[in-house]
Amino acid sequence: MAKTLTASAEEHSLGGRLKAWPERTRSFYHDVRTEMKKVTAPSFKEVQSTTAVVIITVFLFGVYFWAVDTLLGRAVDYMFRWFAHRG
């Protein structure tokens, strides 16, 4: 038990971390290269279709937010006019 605590303390000490740094860096780059081999670029048709989806979605959200903004703006304007006539 005491050896485990000592080994754990050495790993977390500055010296232990500096000693482990080259191996951790090598392992990190190995993992990155392994994962990058799995990456594939999308085809031109996939890029076109996803771009179209994004443009249509942005347009629809724009129309939706314009309608909500107009509705809320008119409601607030009506409320101010109503309070102005009552006051």
C-alpha positions in Angstrom: 0.0 0.0 0.0 2.8 2.4 0.9 4.6 1.6 -2.4 1.4 2.4 -4.3 1.1 5.8 -2.6 4.8 6.6 -3.2 4.6 5.6 -6.8 1.4 7.7 -7.2 3.1 10.7 -5.5 6.1 10.4 -7.8 3.9 10.3 -10.9 2.1 13.5 -9.8 5.3 15.3 -8.8 7.0 17.7 -11.2 9.9 15.4 -11.8 7.6 12.5 -12.5 5.6 14.5 -14.9 8.7 15.7 -16.7 10.0 12.2 -17.0 6.7 10.9 -18.4 6.3 13.8 -20.9 8.2 12.4 -23.9 6.3 9.1 -23.7 2.9 10.8 -23.3 3.7 13.1 -26.2 4.7 10.2 -28.4 1.5 8.3 -27.4 -0.6 11.4 -28.1 0.8 11.8 -31.7 0.5 8.1 -32.3 -3.2 8.3 -31.3 -3.7 11.4 -33.5 -2.2 9.7 -36.5 -4.3 6.6 -36.0 -7.5 8.6 -35.8 -6.6 10.8 -38.8 -6.2 7.7 -40.9 -9.9 7.0 -40.2 -11.0 10.5 -41.5 -12.5 10.8 -45.0 -13.2 13.9 -47.0 -16.8 14.4 -48.1 -17.7 14.1 -51.7 -18.7 17.1 -53.8 -22.3 16.0 -53.8 -22.3 15.7 -50.0 -20.9 19.2 -49.7 -23.5 20.5 -52.0 -26.4 18.9 -50.2 -25.3 19.9 -46.7 -24.7 23.5 -48.0 -28.2 23.6 -49.4 -29.6 22.3 -46.1 -27.7 25.0 -44.2 -28.8 27.8 -46.5 -32.5 26.7 -46.4 -32.4 26.3 -42.6 -30.8 29.8 -42.1 -33.5 31.3 -44.4 -36.3 29.6 -42.5 -34.9 30.7 -39.1 -34.5 34.2 -40.5 -38.2 34.3 -41.5 -39.3 32.9 -38.2 -37.3 35.4 -36.1 -38.4 38.3 -38.4 -42.1 37.2 -37.8 -41.6 36.9 -34.0 -39.7 40.2 -33.8 -42.5 42.0 -35.8 -45.2 40.4 -33.6 -43.5 41.3 -30.3 -42.6 44.8 -31.5 -46.2 45.5 -32.5 -47.5 44.1 -29.2 -45.1 46.2 -27.2 -46.0 49.3 -29.3 -49.7 48.6 -28.7 -49.1 48.2 -25.0 -47.2 51.6 -24.8 -50.0 53.3 -26.7 -52.6 51.8 -24.5 -50.8 52.9 -21.3 -50.3 56.4 -22.8 -54.0 56.9 -23.4 -55.0 55.6 -20.0 -52.5 57.8 -18.1 
